[in-house]
Amino acid sequence: MFGAFRVTSPLCGGLLWKTPWRLSRFQKARQRKRLRGVDSVVEILGNALAKKGETLKALETWKETMPTEAEMLPKDKYTMFDRKEKRYRKGIHKLPKWTRVSQRVNPPGY
């Protein structure tokens, strides 16, 4: 109670800031849905611009460099490259604002 070993409020906190070490199947399903949503937006924009006979350089670059959700490996869907990690991979749910980040390409070999 009192003295050097009294309980502090952070120690009483429980599971407030703890994140599990892997994604649940529901989080994975939502991540796949987000990736497919981005793919559909790119597809719709490409089709609409093609009807008008126009192109957008950023859109063409995206189509050339970024794989679609179906083409991605599960390793790339649910983890990201992090040079500070032991095996250079980190679960996407450990990153801040991971639902907004759209990193689909990692360094070669990782």
VMD Tcl script that draws the C-alpha trace (Angstrom):
set ca {
  {0.00 0.00 0.00}
  {2.43 2.63 1.19}
  {6.15 2.86 0.72}
  {8.44 1.86 -2.13}
  {6.23 -0.88 -3.56}
  {2.83 0.76 -3.72}
  {0.61 0.10 -6.70}
  {0.52 2.83 -9.32}
  {-2.36 3.51 -11.67}
  {-0.52 2.27 -14.82}
  {0.10 -1.07 -13.14}
  {-3.59 -1.43 -12.33}
  {-4.58 -0.63 -15.92}
  {-5.06 -4.10 -17.33}
  {-5.37 -4.56 -21.08}
  {-5.70 -0.90 -22.05}
  {-2.65 -0.61 -24.32}
  {-1.76 -4.25 -24.94}
  {-2.15 -5.53 -28.48}
  {-2.26 -9.23 -29.35}
  {0.73 -10.57 -31.25}
  {-1.35 -11.61 -34.26}
  {-4.45 -10.42 -36.09}
  {-7.78 -12.10 -35.49}
  {-9.60 -13.62 -38.44}
  {-12.09 -10.75 -38.33}
  {-9.32 -8.14 -38.53}
  {-7.82 -10.06 -41.46}
  {-11.19 -10.11 -43.23}
  {-11.59 -6.35 -42.78}
  {-8.04 -5.79 -44.06}
  {-8.77 -7.85 -47.19}
  {-11.99 -5.89 -47.67}
  {-10.09 -2.57 -47.41}
  {-7.53 -3.76 -49.97}
  {-10.28 -4.86 -52.35}
  {-11.98 -1.49 -51.87}
  {-8.83 0.33 -52.96}
  {-8.53 -2.02 -55.95}
  {-12.12 -1.30 -56.99}
  {-11.59 2.47 -56.78}
  {-8.50 2.20 -58.99}
  {-10.43 0.02 -61.43}
  {-13.41 2.42 -61.57}
  {-11.17 5.44 -62.10}
  {-9.24 3.63 -64.83}
  {-12.44 2.64 -66.64}
  {-13.95 6.12 -66.36}
  {-10.83 7.79 -67.70}
  {-10.55 5.22 -70.48}
  {-14.10 6.02 -71.62}
  {-13.11 9.68 -71.96}
  {-9.87 8.74 -73.67}
  {-7.75 10.21 -70.90}
  {-5.09 8.79 -68.63}
  {-3.61 9.75 -65.30}
  {0.09 9.16 -64.71}
  {-0.31 8.44 -60.99}
  {-3.03 5.89 -61.74}
  {-0.94 4.14 -64.38}
  {2.03 4.03 -62.01}
  {-0.19 2.50 -59.29}
  {-1.44 -0.18 -61.69}
  {2.09 -1.07 -62.79}
  {3.76 -1.19 -59.38}
  {1.09 -2.24 -56.89}
  {-0.30 -5.78 -56.83}
  {-4.01 -6.35 -56.38}
  {-5.36 -8.00 -53.24}
  {-5.68 -11.35 -55.02}
  {-2.04 -11.20 -56.19}
  {-0.62 -10.38 -52.76}
  {0.84 -13.03 -50.48}
  {-0.70 -13.30 -47.01}
  {2.68 -12.26 -45.60}
  {2.38 -8.95 -47.45}
  {-1.29 -8.41 -46.58}
  {-0.89 -8.70 -42.83}
  {2.72 -7.65 -42.13}
  {5.00 -4.79 -43.12}
  {8.73 -4.41 -43.43}
  {10.38 -2.86 -40.38}
  {14.16 -2.69 -40.22}
  {14.13 -2.46 -36.42}
  {12.36 -5.80 -35.93}
  {14.21 -9.06 -35.35}
  {13.04 -10.76 -38.54}
  {12.36 -7.47 -40.40}
  {8.59 -7.97 -40.35}
  {5.97 -6.37 -38.12}
  {2.25 -7.06 -37.90}
  {0.26 -4.25 -39.51}
  {-1.90 -3.92 -36.42}
  {1.17 -2.82 -34.43}
  {1.53 0.32 -36.58}
  {-0.31 3.54 -35.77}
  {-3.24 4.24 -38.10}
  {-2.77 0.88 -39.80}
  {-6.24 0.97 -41.34}
  {-5.25 4.03 -43.40}
  {-1.82 2.86 -44.51}
  {-1.62 1.31 -47.97}
  {1.82 -0.24 -48.29}
  {1.68 -3.15 -50.67}
  {5.27 -3.37 -51.84}
  {8.13 -4.29 -49.54}
  {11.87 -4.28 -50.23}
  {13.03 -7.18 -52.44}
  {13.74 -10.31 -50.45}
  {11.56 -9.36 -47.47}
}
mol new
graphics top color blue
foreach p $ca { graphics top sphere $p radius 0.5 }
foreach p [lrange $ca 0 end-1] q [lrange $ca 1 end] { graphics top cylinder $p $q radius 0.2 }
display resetview
